[in-house]
Amino acid sequence: MHDTPPAGQHPLYVTQPDLPPLADFVASLEQIWDSKFLTNGGRFHQQLEAALCDYLGVEHVALFNNGTTALLTALQALGIEGEVITTPYSFVATSHALLWNRLQPVFADIDPLTFNLDPDRIEAAITPRTTAIMPVHCYGTPCDVERIGAIARKHGLKVIYDAAHAFGVRQDGRSILRHGDLSVLSFHATKVFTTFEGGAIVCHDAATKARIDQLKNFGIVDETTVVAAGINGKMNEVSAAFGLLQLGRVDAALARRREVAARYRRLLAGVKGITPPAEPGHEANHGYFPILVGSSYPLDRDTLFQRLREHGIVARRYFHPLISAFPMYRDLPSAAPENLPQAARVASQVICLPIFPALADEDIARIAGLIASA
Ligand code: T4K
């Protein structure tokens, strides 16, 4: 659709999946061919759910065909109604999942340091119609989960974390996914851990997992019983088998991402007007490397972005424009720019630099050099 690599050229994209050896994938495909079981909770699907519970350190994982259907289903599983407080600084799927469920997004501003929902602004946005909060661990940086949890308990609200960026993120030695009522992961090709397309809901009890499993399979309980208007959100066997191969590589991929981030930080330290992401105070996954281009930098953000493109560096302005600026949201009262000053400032300054395990040290130096020499 876009950003497809031109033949013979190798641009440096913002991300690139870390692929297992093709022969390993072919071996998995042979098993699928032999079994003739392609989807609907087959062997690889079951193995991947168990392996992810183990790896992530969580109780229950329900696999999905992508993160967006997982978000849609998470909202259905908890019976969310009315208004949901969320962030304007995210990928559109976060708010689209609310609209698809006929829920009203209420945008609250972000914390300028973490780029995540500011708990003070959440509390100020609560009305009698509010039933839930849907924060995003943006770029994998943990939200202020303690304060969000306290606000939710005080006001009787559900919390669904959009954890699309937060695979493998840990805080105080434990998974960030254990917070909230549900957390939703994305395993899209651009993510730290991928199953081509894919996603998951993490939940804390067997009854909720059973409900989610029904909802992702048309609401079917058995051959003659359908209990809800569910969707088809199932992950297929090819994706699940690929996920198992990925899982075996993910620790090495995370380690290389950490090195890439550290190298960028060293090379960009002291470049006037450029703010690299804060040193993480948690076990990060380095899925993104967002820099802010401030007014003391010689070029404006979009000129630098263009200059990088001219050199074959396909960085991205995640998340500009804000979700609240898109036509289906901008007339909401909470979408008014004066309600979201921090999000607007960050969106006007951000560039996410290429970061992926195969990014070579020379390329990191070339990207940082271009930025430093403007
Ligand atoms: N919530 C949040 C917070 C999210 O960020 C996302 C997805 C979701 C929910 C929804 O989850 P999913 O339903 O997608 O599972 C990409 C991804 O498509 C999207 O998954 C992701 N967030 C978003 C932040 O980024 P685009 O439109 O920027 O993708 P695209 O095709 O421009 O790809 C970006 C770069 O990655 C390209 O320059 C090239 C490279 N690339 C891409 C693909 C598809 C590859 O190297 N290989 C590939 O296969 O949205």
Residues whose N, C-alpha, C, O or C-beta is under 5 A from the ligand:
A	BS01	T4K	H2 D3 Y13 V14 T15 Q16 P17 N66 G67 T68 S90 F91 A93 T94 V136 D162 A164 S186 F187 H188 A189 T190 G198 G199 V314
